[in-house]
Amino acid sequence: MKRVHFTITGRVQGVGFRWYVEEKARKLNLNGFVRNRPDGDVEVLVEGKEENIKKLETYLWKGPAFARVENVVKKEEEYKGDLREFYISF
């Protein structure tokens, strides 16, 4: 099991990005959250099987139809197992 923190930059707020990520993460049985940051980026913290996190990363690079992803920064963290579901954090 892995824990990864992503920061997504570009036109990623106001385009349904958080709902897109929530749908993909839940289908991949991942736990964690997605939220907008004050600087205009989107942040994702996720735990789960490594192969499913890799699939989610591919989706993060694509984004929903009106998004324009410029970069996805990935930082692996120590797995904690403290995330019980995937949700949108407001």
PyMOL Python script that loads the backbone (N, CA, C, O; Angstrom):
from pymol import cmd

cmd.read_pdbstr("""\
ATOM      1  N   MET A   1       0.849  -1.185   0.000  1.00  0.00           N
ATOM      2  CA  MET A   1       0.000   0.000   0.000  1.00  0.00           C
ATOM      3  C   MET A   1       0.892   1.245   0.000  1.00  0.00           C
ATOM      4  O   MET A   1       1.982   1.260   0.572  1.00  0.00           O
ATOM      5  N   LYS A   2       0.387   2.278  -0.659  1.00  0.00           N
ATOM      6  CA  LYS A   2       1.151   3.522  -0.815  1.00  0.00           C
ATOM      7  C   LYS A   2       0.323   4.718  -0.355  1.00  0.00           C
ATOM      8  O   LYS A   2      -0.901   4.652  -0.250  1.00  0.00           O
ATOM      9  N   ARG A   3       1.027   5.802  -0.087  1.00  0.00           N
ATOM     10  CA  ARG A   3       0.413   7.104   0.224  1.00  0.00           C
ATOM     11  C   ARG A   3       1.140   8.140  -0.617  1.00  0.00           C
ATOM     12  O   ARG A   3       2.365   8.249  -0.566  1.00  0.00           O
ATOM     13  N   VAL A   4       0.365   8.909  -1.402  1.00  0.00           N
ATOM     14  CA  VAL A   4       0.957   9.890  -2.310  1.00  0.00           C
ATOM     15  C   VAL A   4       0.197  11.206  -2.208  1.00  0.00           C
ATOM     16  O   VAL A   4      -1.029  11.240  -2.102  1.00  0.00           O
ATOM     17  N   HIS A   5       0.969  12.284  -2.243  1.00  0.00           N
ATOM     18  CA  HIS A   5       0.415  13.641  -2.228  1.00  0.00           C
ATOM     19  C   HIS A   5       0.683  14.244  -3.602  1.00  0.00           C
ATOM     20  O   HIS A   5       1.828  14.295  -4.053  1.00  0.00           O
ATOM     21  N   PHE A   6      -0.386  14.703  -4.269  1.00  0.00           N
ATOM     22  CA  PHE A   6      -0.270  15.328  -5.589  1.00  0.00           C
ATOM     23  C   PHE A   6      -0.657  16.797  -5.497  1.00  0.00           C
ATOM     24  O   PHE A   6      -1.559  17.166  -4.745  1.00  0.00           O
ATOM     25  N   THR A   7       0.029  17.625  -6.267  1.00  0.00           N
ATOM     26  CA  THR A   7      -0.372  19.010  -6.469  1.00  0.00           C
ATOM     27  C   THR A   7      -0.520  19.212  -7.971  1.00  0.00           C
ATOM     28  O   THR A   7       0.416  18.974  -8.735  1.00  0.00           O
ATOM     29  N   ILE A   8      -1.706  19.654  -8.387  1.00  0.00           N
ATOM     30  CA  ILE A   8      -2.004  19.810  -9.803  1.00  0.00           C
ATOM     31  C   ILE A   8      -2.126  21.298 -10.107  1.00  0.00           C
ATOM     32  O   ILE A   8      -2.873  22.016  -9.441  1.00  0.00           O
ATOM     33  N   THR A   9      -1.382  21.760 -11.124  1.00  0.00           N
ATOM     34  CA  THR A   9      -1.412  23.170 -11.505  1.00  0.00           C
ATOM     35  C   THR A   9      -2.001  23.331 -12.898  1.00  0.00           C
ATOM     36  O   THR A   9      -2.029  22.392 -13.694  1.00  0.00           O
ATOM     37  N   GLY A  10      -2.468  24.538 -13.171  1.00  0.00           N
ATOM     38  CA  GLY A  10      -3.072  24.865 -14.454  1.00  0.00           C
ATOM     39  C   GLY A  10      -4.469  25.426 -14.231  1.00  0.00           C
ATOM     40  O   GLY A  10      -4.769  25.978 -13.172  1.00  0.00           O
ATOM     41  N   ARG A  11      -5.313  25.280 -15.236  1.00  0.00           N
ATOM     42  CA  ARG A  11      -6.716  25.692 -15.071  1.00  0.00           C
ATOM     43  C   ARG A  11      -7.451  24.482 -14.489  1.00  0.00           C
ATOM     44  O   ARG A  11      -8.012  23.663 -15.217  1.00  0.00           O
ATOM     45  N   VAL A  12      -7.430  24.396 -13.159  1.00  0.00           N
ATOM     46  CA  VAL A  12      -7.960  23.218 -12.477  1.00  0.00           C
ATOM     47  C   VAL A  12      -9.017  23.569 -11.427  1.00  0.00           C
ATOM     48  O   VAL A  12      -9.540  22.681 -10.754  1.00  0.00           O
ATOM     49  N   GLN A  13      -9.327  24.841 -11.287  1.00  0.00           N
ATOM     50  CA  GLN A  13     -10.415  25.227 -10.385  1.00  0.00           C
ATOM     51  C   GLN A  13     -11.554  25.812 -11.212  1.00  0.00           C
ATOM     52  O   GLN A  13     -11.326  26.502 -12.206  1.00  0.00           O
ATOM     53  N   GLY A  14     -12.777  25.527 -10.788  1.00  0.00           N
ATOM     54  CA  GLY A  14     -13.950  26.027 -11.508  1.00  0.00           C
ATOM     55  C   GLY A  14     -14.286  25.241 -12.755  1.00  0.00           C
ATOM     56  O   GLY A  14     -15.054  25.709 -13.596  1.00  0.00           O
ATOM     57  N   VAL A  15     -13.716  24.040 -12.888  1.00  0.00           N
ATOM     58  CA  VAL A  15     -13.946  23.219 -14.084  1.00  0.00           C
ATOM     59  C   VAL A  15     -14.409  21.806 -13.731  1.00  0.00           C
ATOM     60  O   VAL A  15     -14.423  20.926 -14.592  1.00  0.00           O
ATOM     61  N   GLY A  16     -14.787  21.585 -12.479  1.00  0.00           N
ATOM     62  CA  GLY A  16     -15.262  20.261 -12.057  1.00  0.00           C
ATOM     63  C   GLY A  16     -14.151  19.284 -11.725  1.00  0.00           C
ATOM     64  O   GLY A  16     -14.373  18.074 -11.678  1.00  0.00           O
ATOM     65  N   PHE A  17     -12.948  19.810 -11.495  1.00  0.00           N
ATOM     66  CA  PHE A  17     -11.805  18.936 -11.269  1.00  0.00           C
ATOM     67  C   PHE A  17     -11.960  18.099 -10.011  1.00  0.00           C
ATOM     68  O   PHE A  17     -11.649  16.908 -10.043  1.00  0.00           O
ATOM     69  N   ARG A  18     -12.427  18.664  -8.906  1.00  0.00           N
ATOM     70  CA  ARG A  18     -12.551  17.901  -7.659  1.00  0.00           C
ATOM     71  C   ARG A  18     -13.553  16.762  -7.798  1.00  0.00           C
ATOM     72  O   ARG A  18     -13.313  15.666  -7.292  1.00  0.00           O
ATOM     73  N   TRP A  19     -14.656  17.000  -8.465  1.00  0.00           N
ATOM     74  CA  TRP A  19     -15.670  15.949  -8.642  1.00  0.00           C
ATOM     75  C   TRP A  19     -15.142  14.851  -9.569  1.00  0.00           C
ATOM     76  O   TRP A  19     -15.405  13.667  -9.358  1.00  0.00           O
ATOM     77  N   TYR A  20     -14.404  15.257 -10.583  1.00  0.00           N
ATOM     78  CA  TYR A  20     -13.764  14.314 -11.497  1.00  0.00           C
ATOM     79  C   TYR A  20     -12.815  13.392 -10.727  1.00  0.00           C
ATOM     80  O   TYR A  20     -12.851  12.172 -10.893  1.00  0.00           O
ATOM     81  N   VAL A  21     -11.965  13.987  -9.882  1.00  0.00           N
ATOM     82  CA  VAL A  21     -10.999  13.202  -9.105  1.00  0.00           C
ATOM     83  C   VAL A  21     -11.716  12.283  -8.125  1.00  0.00           C
ATOM     84  O   VAL A  21     -11.333  11.125  -7.961  1.00  0.00           O
ATOM     85  N   GLU A  22     -12.751  12.796  -7.476  1.00  0.00           N
ATOM     86  CA  GLU A  22     -13.500  11.976  -6.519  1.00  0.00           C
ATOM     87  C   GLU A  22     -14.075  10.740  -7.206  1.00  0.00           C
ATOM     88  O   GLU A  22     -13.973   9.634  -6.676  1.00  0.00           O
ATOM     89  N   GLU A  23     -14.676  10.918  -8.379  1.00  0.00           N
ATOM     90  CA  GLU A  23     -15.258   9.795  -9.105  1.00  0.00           C
ATOM     91  C   GLU A  23     -14.196   8.758  -9.476  1.00  0.00           C
ATOM     92  O   GLU A  23     -14.396   7.561  -9.275  1.00  0.00           O
ATOM     93  N   LYS A  24     -13.076   9.218 -10.015  1.00  0.00           N
ATOM     94  CA  LYS A  24     -12.016   8.294 -10.431  1.00  0.00           C
ATOM     95  C   LYS A  24     -11.425   7.564  -9.227  1.00  0.00           C
ATOM     96  O   LYS A  24     -11.217   6.352  -9.283  1.00  0.00           O
ATOM     97  N   ALA A  25     -11.155   8.282  -8.147  1.00  0.00           N
ATOM     98  CA  ALA A  25     -10.538   7.684  -6.960  1.00  0.00           C
ATOM     99  C   ALA A  25     -11.448   6.633  -6.330  1.00  0.00           C
ATOM    100  O   ALA A  25     -10.987   5.568  -5.920  1.00  0.00           O
ATOM    101  N   ARG A  26     -12.728   6.937  -6.257  1.00  0.00           N
ATOM    102  CA  ARG A  26     -13.666   5.961  -5.676  1.00  0.00           C
ATOM    103  C   ARG A  26     -13.748   4.698  -6.527  1.00  0.00           C
ATOM    104  O   ARG A  26     -13.802   3.591  -5.992  1.00  0.00           O
ATOM    105  N   LYS A  27     -13.758   4.857  -7.849  1.00  0.00           N
ATOM    106  CA  LYS A  27     -13.809   3.683  -8.733  1.00  0.00           C
ATOM    107  C   LYS A  27     -12.548   2.835  -8.602  1.00  0.00           C
ATOM    108  O   LYS A  27     -12.577   1.629  -8.847  1.00  0.00           O
ATOM    109  N   LEU A  28     -11.449   3.463  -8.219  1.00  0.00           N
ATOM    110  CA  LEU A  28     -10.183   2.759  -8.050  1.00  0.00           C
ATOM    111  C   LEU A  28      -9.974   2.267  -6.612  1.00  0.00           C
ATOM    112  O   LEU A  28      -8.905   1.763  -6.270  1.00  0.00           O
ATOM    113  N   ASN A  29     -11.003   2.421  -5.781  1.00  0.00           N
ATOM    114  CA  ASN A  29     -10.945   1.997  -4.375  1.00  0.00           C
ATOM    115  C   ASN A  29      -9.800   2.657  -3.600  1.00  0.00           C
ATOM    116  O   ASN A  29      -9.110   2.005  -2.816  1.00  0.00           O
ATOM    117  N   LEU A  30      -9.612   3.945  -3.830  1.00  0.00           N
ATOM    118  CA  LEU A  30      -8.597   4.711  -3.133  1.00  0.00           C
ATOM    119  C   LEU A  30      -9.236   5.534  -2.023  1.00  0.00           C
ATOM    120  O   LEU A  30     -10.405   5.908  -2.115  1.00  0.00           O
ATOM    121  N   ASN A  31      -8.481   5.809  -0.993  1.00  0.00           N
ATOM    122  CA  ASN A  31      -8.937   6.640   0.120  1.00  0.00           C
ATOM    123  C   ASN A  31      -8.131   7.932   0.148  1.00  0.00           C
ATOM    124  O   ASN A  31      -6.966   7.957  -0.248  1.00  0.00           O
ATOM    125  N   GLY A  32      -8.769   9.013   0.623  1.00  0.00           N
ATOM    126  CA  GLY A  32      -8.073  10.286   0.718  1.00  0.00           C
ATOM    127  C   GLY A  32      -9.014  11.436   0.452  1.00  0.00           C
ATOM    128  O   GLY A  32     -10.213  11.352   0.717  1.00  0.00           O
ATOM    129  N   PHE A  33      -8.454  12.519  -0.080  1.00  0.00           N
ATOM    130  CA  PHE A  33      -9.277  13.693  -0.355  1.00  0.00           C
ATOM    131  C   PHE A  33      -8.683  14.523  -1.486  1.00  0.00           C
ATOM    132  O   PHE A  33      -7.517  14.376  -1.854  1.00  0.00           O
ATOM    133  N   VAL A  34      -9.522  15.395  -2.020  1.00  0.00           N
ATOM    134  CA  VAL A  34      -9.116  16.381  -3.014  1.00  0.00           C
ATOM    135  C   VAL A  34      -9.655  17.725  -2.541  1.00  0.00           C
ATOM    136  O   VAL A  34     -10.764  17.805  -2.013  1.00  0.00           O
ATOM    137  N   ARG A  35      -8.856  18.795  -2.736  1.00  0.00           N
ATOM    138  CA  ARG A  35      -9.325  20.125  -2.336  1.00  0.00           C
ATOM    139  C   ARG A  35      -8.636  21.195  -3.168  1.00  0.00           C
ATOM    140  O   ARG A  35      -7.531  21.007  -3.678  1.00  0.00           O
ATOM    141  N   ASN A  36      -9.328  22.326  -3.289  1.00  0.00           N
ATOM    142  CA  ASN A  36      -8.751  23.500  -3.919  1.00  0.00           C
ATOM    143  C   ASN A  36      -7.814  24.179  -2.935  1.00  0.00           C
ATOM    144  O   ASN A  36      -8.067  24.203  -1.731  1.00  0.00           O
ATOM    145  N   ARG A  37      -6.734  24.727  -3.463  1.00  0.00           N
ATOM    146  CA  ARG A  37      -5.827  25.509  -2.638  1.00  0.00           C
ATOM    147  C   ARG A  37      -6.015  26.990  -2.964  1.00  0.00           C
ATOM    148  O   ARG A  37      -6.420  27.332  -4.075  1.00  0.00           O
ATOM    149  N   PRO A  38      -5.727  27.859  -2.018  1.00  0.00           N
ATOM    150  CA  PRO A  38      -5.903  29.302  -2.253  1.00  0.00           C
ATOM    151  C   PRO A  38      -5.074  29.840  -3.416  1.00  0.00           C
ATOM    152  O   PRO A  38      -5.432  30.866  -3.995  1.00  0.00           O
ATOM    153  N   ASP A  39      -3.981  29.177  -3.771  1.00  0.00           N
ATOM    154  CA  ASP A  39      -3.123  29.652  -4.871  1.00  0.00           C
ATOM    155  C   ASP A  39      -3.620  29.238  -6.257  1.00  0.00           C
ATOM    156  O   ASP A  39      -2.973  29.537  -7.261  1.00  0.00           O
ATOM    157  N   GLY A  40      -4.778  28.545  -6.319  1.00  0.00           N
ATOM    158  CA  GLY A  40      -5.354  28.143  -7.602  1.00  0.00           C
ATOM    159  C   GLY A  40      -5.041  26.717  -8.009  1.00  0.00           C
ATOM    160  O   GLY A  40      -5.572  26.225  -9.004  1.00  0.00           O
ATOM    161  N   ASP A  41      -4.183  26.049  -7.250  1.00  0.00           N
ATOM    162  CA  ASP A  41      -3.860  24.653  -7.526  1.00  0.00           C
ATOM    163  C   ASP A  41      -4.902  23.734  -6.888  1.00  0.00           C
ATOM    164  O   ASP A  41      -5.747  24.183  -6.113  1.00  0.00           O
ATOM    165  N   VAL A  42      -4.833  22.457  -7.219  1.00  0.00           N
ATOM    166  CA  VAL A  42      -5.658  21.441  -6.578  1.00  0.00           C
ATOM    167  C   VAL A  42      -4.710  20.451  -5.904  1.00  0.00           C
ATOM    168  O   VAL A  42      -3.674  20.085  -6.459  1.00  0.00           O
ATOM    169  N   GLU A  43      -5.081  20.033  -4.718  1.00  0.00           N
ATOM    170  CA  GLU A  43      -4.275  19.120  -3.918  1.00  0.00           C
ATOM    171  C   GLU A  43      -5.025  17.813  -3.731  1.00  0.00           C
ATOM    172  O   GLU A  43      -6.227  17.813  -3.468  1.00  0.00           O
ATOM    173  N   VAL A  44      -4.313  16.695  -3.868  1.00  0.00           N
ATOM    174  CA  VAL A  44      -4.889  15.371  -3.682  1.00  0.00           C
ATOM    175  C   VAL A  44      -3.970  14.579  -2.748  1.00  0.00           C
ATOM    176  O   VAL A  44      -2.763  14.500  -2.972  1.00  0.00           O
ATOM    177  N   LEU A  45      -4.550  14.003  -1.715  1.00  0.00           N
ATOM    178  CA  LEU A  45      -3.829  13.074  -0.850  1.00  0.00           C
ATOM    179  C   LEU A  45      -4.550  11.744  -0.962  1.00  0.00           C
ATOM    180  O   LEU A  45      -5.764  11.672  -0.768  1.00  0.00           O
ATOM    181  N   VAL A  46      -3.808  10.692  -1.275  1.00  0.00           N
ATOM    182  CA  VAL A  46      -4.450   9.420  -1.578  1.00  0.00           C
ATOM    183  C   VAL A  46      -3.636   8.255  -1.015  1.00  0.00           C
ATOM    184  O   VAL A  46      -2.406   8.288  -0.979  1.00  0.00           O
ATOM    185  N   GLU A  47      -4.362   7.227  -0.579  1.00  0.00           N
ATOM    186  CA  GLU A  47      -3.752   5.975  -0.143  1.00  0.00           C
ATOM    187  C   GLU A  47      -4.443   4.819  -0.849  1.00  0.00           C
ATOM    188  O   GLU A  47      -5.639   4.869  -1.135  1.00  0.00           O
ATOM    189  N   GLY A  48      -3.664   3.777  -1.123  1.00  0.00           N
ATOM    190  CA  GLY A  48      -4.235   2.591  -1.735  1.00  0.00           C
ATOM    191  C   GLY A  48      -3.171   1.782  -2.442  1.00  0.00           C
ATOM    192  O   GLY A  48      -1.974   1.968  -2.219  1.00  0.00           O
ATOM    193  N   LYS A  49      -3.621   0.882  -3.296  1.00  0.00           N
ATOM    194  CA  LYS A  49      -2.704   0.024  -4.050  1.00  0.00           C
ATOM    195  C   LYS A  49      -1.913   0.872  -5.053  1.00  0.00           C
ATOM    196  O   LYS A  49      -2.449   1.775  -5.697  1.00  0.00           O
ATOM    197  N   GLU A  50      -0.645   0.553  -5.158  1.00  0.00           N
ATOM    198  CA  GLU A  50       0.253   1.324  -6.027  1.00  0.00           C
ATOM    199  C   GLU A  50      -0.257   1.412  -7.464  1.00  0.00           C
ATOM    200  O   GLU A  50      -0.219   2.483  -8.070  1.00  0.00           O
ATOM    201  N   GLU A  51      -0.733   0.295  -8.011  1.00  0.00           N
ATOM    202  CA  GLU A  51      -1.192   0.315  -9.403  1.00  0.00           C
ATOM    203  C   GLU A  51      -2.412   1.213  -9.590  1.00  0.00           C
ATOM    204  O   GLU A  51      -2.572   1.825 -10.646  1.00  0.00           O
ATOM    205  N   ASN A  52      -3.274   1.298  -8.573  1.00  0.00           N
ATOM    206  CA  ASN A  52      -4.446   2.169  -8.662  1.00  0.00           C
ATOM    207  C   ASN A  52      -4.055   3.637  -8.525  1.00  0.00           C
ATOM    208  O   ASN A  52      -4.667   4.502  -9.152  1.00  0.00           O
ATOM    209  N   ILE A  53      -3.052   3.921  -7.720  1.00  0.00           N
ATOM    210  CA  ILE A  53      -2.572   5.305  -7.608  1.00  0.00           C
ATOM    211  C   ILE A  53      -1.939   5.740  -8.921  1.00  0.00           C
ATOM    212  O   ILE A  53      -2.088   6.893  -9.324  1.00  0.00           O
ATOM    213  N   LYS A  54      -1.236   4.837  -9.594  1.00  0.00           N
ATOM    214  CA  LYS A  54      -0.656   5.154 -10.905  1.00  0.00           C
ATOM    215  C   LYS A  54      -1.753   5.451 -11.923  1.00  0.00           C
ATOM    216  O   LYS A  54      -1.614   6.357 -12.744  1.00  0.00           O
ATOM    217  N   LYS A  55      -2.838   4.689 -11.868  1.00  0.00           N
ATOM    218  CA  LYS A  55      -3.973   4.955 -12.763  1.00  0.00           C
ATOM    219  C   LYS A  55      -4.575   6.322 -12.467  1.00  0.00           C
ATOM    220  O   LYS A  55      -4.905   7.072 -13.385  1.00  0.00           O
ATOM    221  N   LEU A  56      -4.717   6.647 -11.179  1.00  0.00           N
ATOM    222  CA  LEU A  56      -5.255   7.956 -10.816  1.00  0.00           C
ATOM    223  C   LEU A  56      -4.347   9.069 -11.321  1.00  0.00           C
ATOM    224  O   LEU A  56      -4.832  10.096 -11.796  1.00  0.00           O
ATOM    225  N   GLU A  57      -3.049   8.878 -11.226  1.00  0.00           N
ATOM    226  CA  GLU A  57      -2.111   9.895 -11.710  1.00  0.00           C
ATOM    227  C   GLU A  57      -2.330  10.175 -13.201  1.00  0.00           C
ATOM    228  O   GLU A  57      -2.272  11.325 -13.638  1.00  0.00           O
ATOM    229  N   THR A  58      -2.580   9.130 -13.965  1.00  0.00           N
ATOM    230  CA  THR A  58      -2.882   9.312 -15.392  1.00  0.00           C
ATOM    231  C   THR A  58      -4.131  10.165 -15.566  1.00  0.00           C
ATOM    232  O   THR A  58      -4.160  11.054 -16.417  1.00  0.00           O
ATOM    233  N   TYR A  59      -5.163   9.905 -14.769  1.00  0.00           N
ATOM    234  CA  TYR A  59      -6.385  10.711 -14.825  1.00  0.00           C
ATOM    235  C   TYR A  59      -6.122  12.153 -14.408  1.00  0.00           C
ATOM    236  O   TYR A  59      -6.716  13.074 -14.968  1.00  0.00           O
ATOM    237  N   LEU A  60      -5.240  12.362 -13.433  1.00  0.00           N
ATOM    238  CA  LEU A  60      -4.925  13.722 -12.997  1.00  0.00           C
ATOM    239  C   LEU A  60      -4.294  14.525 -14.123  1.00  0.00           C
ATOM    240  O   LEU A  60      -4.588  15.710 -14.275  1.00  0.00           O
ATOM    241  N   TRP A  61      -3.445  13.906 -14.903  1.00  0.00           N
ATOM    242  CA  TRP A  61      -2.818  14.593 -16.034  1.00  0.00           C
ATOM    243  C   TRP A  61      -3.836  14.954 -17.105  1.00  0.00           C
ATOM    244  O   TRP A  61      -3.677  15.956 -17.802  1.00  0.00           O
ATOM    245  N   LYS A  62      -4.875  14.148 -17.238  1.00  0.00           N
ATOM    246  CA  LYS A  62      -5.902  14.408 -18.253  1.00  0.00           C
ATOM    247  C   LYS A  62      -6.895  15.457 -17.758  1.00  0.00           C
ATOM    248  O   LYS A  62      -7.119  16.463 -18.431  1.00  0.00           O
ATOM    249  N   GLY A  63      -7.486  15.232 -16.597  1.00  0.00           N
ATOM    250  CA  GLY A  63      -8.480  16.157 -16.050  1.00  0.00           C
ATOM    251  C   GLY A  63      -9.789  16.093 -16.801  1.00  0.00           C
ATOM    252  O   GLY A  63      -9.886  15.428 -17.832  1.00  0.00           O
ATOM    253  N   PRO A  64     -10.809  16.786 -16.287  1.00  0.00           N
ATOM    254  CA  PRO A  64     -12.105  16.845 -16.977  1.00  0.00           C
ATOM    255  C   PRO A  64     -12.005  17.720 -18.235  1.00  0.00           C
ATOM    256  O   PRO A  64     -10.982  18.360 -18.478  1.00  0.00           O
ATOM    257  N   ALA A  65     -13.055  17.735 -19.008  1.00  0.00           N
ATOM    258  CA  ALA A  65     -13.056  18.364 -20.328  1.00  0.00           C
ATOM    259  C   ALA A  65     -12.554  19.811 -20.350  1.00  0.00           C
ATOM    260  O   ALA A  65     -11.803  20.177 -21.254  1.00  0.00           O
ATOM    261  N   PHE A  66     -12.948  20.641 -19.381  1.00  0.00           N
ATOM    262  CA  PHE A  66     -12.611  22.061 -19.438  1.00  0.00           C
ATOM    263  C   PHE A  66     -11.346  22.420 -18.671  1.00  0.00           C
ATOM    264  O   PHE A  66     -10.970  23.590 -18.606  1.00  0.00           O
ATOM    265  N   ALA A  67     -10.695  21.434 -18.096  1.00  0.00           N
ATOM    266  CA  ALA A  67      -9.445  21.679 -17.370  1.00  0.00           C
ATOM    267  C   ALA A  67      -8.277  21.756 -18.346  1.00  0.00           C
ATOM    268  O   ALA A  67      -8.331  21.212 -19.449  1.00  0.00           O
ATOM    269  N   ARG A  68      -7.224  22.441 -17.918  1.00  0.00           N
ATOM    270  CA  ARG A  68      -5.977  22.463 -18.654  1.00  0.00           C
ATOM    271  C   ARG A  68      -4.859  22.219 -17.640  1.00  0.00           C
ATOM    272  O   ARG A  68      -4.406  23.147 -16.969  1.00  0.00           O
ATOM    273  N   VAL A  69      -4.429  20.994 -17.537  1.00  0.00           N
ATOM    274  CA  VAL A  69      -3.416  20.617 -16.555  1.00  0.00           C
ATOM    275  C   VAL A  69      -2.044  20.989 -17.095  1.00  0.00           C
ATOM    276  O   VAL A  69      -1.664  20.583 -18.193  1.00  0.00           O
ATOM    277  N   GLU A  70      -1.306  21.768 -16.309  1.00  0.00           N
ATOM    278  CA  GLU A  70       0.048  22.157 -16.703  1.00  0.00           C
ATOM    279  C   GLU A  70       1.096  21.256 -16.057  1.00  0.00           C
ATOM    280  O   GLU A  70       2.115  20.945 -16.674  1.00  0.00           O
ATOM    281  N   ASN A  71       0.847  20.838 -14.821  1.00  0.00           N
ATOM    282  CA  ASN A  71       1.824  20.006 -14.134  1.00  0.00           C
ATOM    283  C   ASN A  71       1.156  19.209 -13.017  1.00  0.00           C
ATOM    284  O   ASN A  71       0.169  19.650 -12.427  1.00  0.00           O
ATOM    285  N   VAL A  72       1.704  18.042 -12.739  1.00  0.00           N
ATOM    286  CA  VAL A  72       1.283  17.212 -11.607  1.00  0.00           C
ATOM    287  C   VAL A  72       2.552  16.873 -10.827  1.00  0.00           C
ATOM    288  O   VAL A  72       3.423  16.148 -11.308  1.00  0.00           O
ATOM    289  N   VAL A  73       2.634  17.417  -9.608  1.00  0.00           N
ATOM    290  CA  VAL A  73       3.793  17.148  -8.755  1.00  0.00           C
ATOM    291  C   VAL A  73       3.409  16.015  -7.811  1.00  0.00           C
ATOM    292  O   VAL A  73       2.381  16.070  -7.136  1.00  0.00           O
ATOM    293  N   LYS A  74       4.251  14.991  -7.777  1.00  0.00           N
ATOM    294  CA  LYS A  74       3.973  13.790  -6.989  1.00  0.00           C
ATOM    295  C   LYS A  74       4.996  13.673  -5.868  1.00  0.00           C
ATOM    296  O   LYS A  74       6.203  13.752  -6.101  1.00  0.00           O
ATOM    297  N   LYS A  75       4.498  13.485  -4.646  1.00  0.00           N
ATOM    298  CA  LYS A  75       5.392  13.291  -3.500  1.00  0.00           C
ATOM    299  C   LYS A  75       4.911  12.074  -2.722  1.00  0.00           C
ATOM    300  O   LYS A  75       3.806  12.072  -2.179  1.00  0.00           O
ATOM    301  N   GLU A  76       5.739  11.048  -2.671  1.00  0.00           N
ATOM    302  CA  GLU A  76       5.381   9.856  -1.901  1.00  0.00           C
ATOM    303  C   GLU A  76       5.598  10.125  -0.424  1.00  0.00           C
ATOM    304  O   GLU A  76       6.566  10.778  -0.034  1.00  0.00           O
ATOM    305  N   GLU A  77       4.690   9.615   0.391  1.00  0.00           N
ATOM    306  CA  GLU A  77       4.762   9.788   1.835  1.00  0.00           C
ATOM    307  C   GLU A  77       4.681   8.417   2.499  1.00  0.00           C
ATOM    308  O   GLU A  77       4.393   7.415   1.845  1.00  0.00           O
ATOM    309  N   GLU A  78       4.934   8.387   3.773  1.00  0.00           N
ATOM    310  CA  GLU A  78       4.838   7.138   4.519  1.00  0.00           C
ATOM    311  C   GLU A  78       3.372   6.715   4.620  1.00  0.00           C
ATOM    312  O   GLU A  78       2.514   7.512   4.999  1.00  0.00           O
ATOM    313  N   TYR A  79       3.094   5.473   4.283  1.00  0.00           N
ATOM    314  CA  TYR A  79       1.726   4.961   4.373  1.00  0.00           C
ATOM    315  C   TYR A  79       1.289   4.934   5.833  1.00  0.00           C
ATOM    316  O   TYR A  79       2.011   4.444   6.701  1.00  0.00           O
ATOM    317  N   LYS A  80       0.091   5.469   6.093  1.00  0.00           N
ATOM    318  CA  LYS A  80      -0.429   5.514   7.465  1.00  0.00           C
ATOM    319  C   LYS A  80      -1.688   4.690   7.653  1.00  0.00           C
ATOM    320  O   LYS A  80      -1.949   4.209   8.756  1.00  0.00           O
ATOM    321  N   GLY A  81      -2.481   4.515   6.587  1.00  0.00           N
ATOM    322  CA  GLY A  81      -3.720   3.757   6.705  1.00  0.00           C
ATOM    323  C   GLY A  81      -4.803   4.470   7.484  1.00  0.00           C
ATOM    324  O   GLY A  81      -5.738   3.835   7.972  1.00  0.00           O
ATOM    325  N   ASP A  82      -4.690   5.794   7.608  1.00  0.00           N
ATOM    326  CA  ASP A  82      -5.654   6.560   8.409  1.00  0.00           C
ATOM    327  C   ASP A  82      -6.768   7.195   7.581  1.00  0.00           C
ATOM    328  O   ASP A  82      -7.638   7.869   8.134  1.00  0.00           O
ATOM    329  N   LEU A  83      -6.754   6.991   6.276  1.00  0.00           N
ATOM    330  CA  LEU A  83      -7.790   7.552   5.405  1.00  0.00           C
ATOM    331  C   LEU A  83      -8.821   6.462   5.116  1.00  0.00           C
ATOM    332  O   LEU A  83      -8.468   5.404   4.597  1.00  0.00           O
ATOM    333  N   ARG A  84     -10.077   6.706   5.444  1.00  0.00           N
ATOM    334  CA  ARG A  84     -11.105   5.657   5.386  1.00  0.00           C
ATOM    335  C   ARG A  84     -12.000   5.693   4.155  1.00  0.00           C
ATOM    336  O   ARG A  84     -12.683   4.714   3.853  1.00  0.00           O
ATOM    337  N   GLU A  85     -12.001   6.809   3.450  1.00  0.00           N
ATOM    338  CA  GLU A  85     -12.830   6.949   2.245  1.00  0.00           C
ATOM    339  C   GLU A  85     -12.212   8.037   1.386  1.00  0.00           C
ATOM    340  O   GLU A  85     -11.222   8.650   1.785  1.00  0.00           O
ATOM    341  N   PHE A  86     -12.780   8.286   0.212  1.00  0.00           N
ATOM    342  CA  PHE A  86     -12.320   9.406  -0.600  1.00  0.00           C
ATOM    343  C   PHE A  86     -13.411  10.455  -0.632  1.00  0.00           C
ATOM    344  O   PHE A  86     -14.580  10.141  -0.857  1.00  0.00           O
ATOM    345  N   TYR A  87     -13.025  11.707  -0.405  1.00  0.00           N
ATOM    346  CA  TYR A  87     -14.007  12.781  -0.327  1.00  0.00           C
ATOM    347  C   TYR A  87     -13.435  14.094  -0.830  1.00  0.00           C
ATOM    348  O   TYR A  87     -12.221  14.261  -0.954  1.00  0.00           O
ATOM    349  N   ILE A  88     -14.341  15.023  -1.117  1.00  0.00           N
ATOM    350  CA  ILE A  88     -13.965  16.389  -1.476  1.00  0.00           C
ATOM    351  C   ILE A  88     -13.908  17.202  -0.203  1.00  0.00           C
ATOM    352  O   ILE A  88     -14.884  17.273   0.544  1.00  0.00           O
ATOM    353  N   SER A  89     -12.767  17.814   0.045  1.00  0.00           N
ATOM    354  CA  SER A  89     -12.593  18.649   1.228  1.00  0.00           C
ATOM    355  C   SER A  89     -12.848  20.095   0.823  1.00  0.00           C
ATOM    356  O   SER A  89     -12.291  20.574  -0.166  1.00  0.00           O
ATOM    357  N   PHE A  90     -13.685  20.789   1.581  1.00  0.00           N
ATOM    358  CA  PHE A  90     -14.007  22.190   1.274  1.00  0.00           C
ATOM    359  C   PHE A  90     -13.328  23.139   2.208  1.00  0.00           C
ATOM    360  O   PHE A  90     -13.494  24.353   2.085  1.00  0.00           O
TER     361      PHE A  90
END
""", "prot")
cmd.dss("prot")
cmd.show_as("cartoon", "prot")
cmd.util.cbc("prot")
cmd.orient("prot")
